Amino acid sequence: MLSLYLTRHGQTEYSRENRFCGDLDPPLTDVGREMAEALAASYASVAWKAIFTSDRQRTVATARPLAERVGVPIREERNLREIAYGEWEGKSQEEMAARFPEKFRYWAEDPASRGTPGGETAFQQPARAWPVVEHIRAQYRDGNVLVVTHKATARILICALLNLDVRFYRDRIGQPVATMTIFDFKPRGPMLRMLGDRSHLPPHLREAAGT
């Protein structure tokens, strides 16, 4: 049986401040690096078949401590990147809601089919990220595979795996930084075993994980 471990990267300044961060490439904060080390310490005993990340430094740095402990190379996949947010990159949701209330409301009502100005939609994102999951399922019939990706990307993939309407990915699925979600691929399809777990993080990092 294949088990897919889905992790959002550790804390960055942008995640801490709840800023739009798709094409931007910020590093992990000191707290984010602590999260990566905690993840490695807790999951080093798992027999990993493969470790995939997006090609952004925040996902690679989150996976690196574990990859080095277990001797499994990181496979960077550009298609696992976060949704691109166009003109809103680097801005906070509060700022955009205050400056462009109508545009923000229009986007927030249906982010699946309405992108931010110059950005992607939640329908466009799985068109590139889902084939990575399909590749993993075809290549690894059993064993454990880790995917380190981003907040919206993870939530959209979770919706796809559960056959949930992607229009509700922002309202129904939580993915705090450095948390773990696990799917087991059974004969009748993927079964959610764990969602957004942060038990591998010490208490001060669980609080920092936020939402």
Buried (B, 14 or more C-beta within 10 A) or exposed (E): EBBBBBBBBBBBEBBBEEBBBBBBEBEBBEBBBBBBBBBBBBBEEBEBBBBBBBEBBBBBBBBBBBBEBBEBEBBBBEBBBBBBBBBBBBBBBEBBBEEBEEBBEEBBEEBBEBBBEEBBBBBBBBEBBBEBBEEBBEEBEEEBBBBBBBBBBBBBBBBBBBEBEBBBBBEEBBBBBBBBBBBBBEEEEBBEEBBBBBEBBEEEBBEBBEE
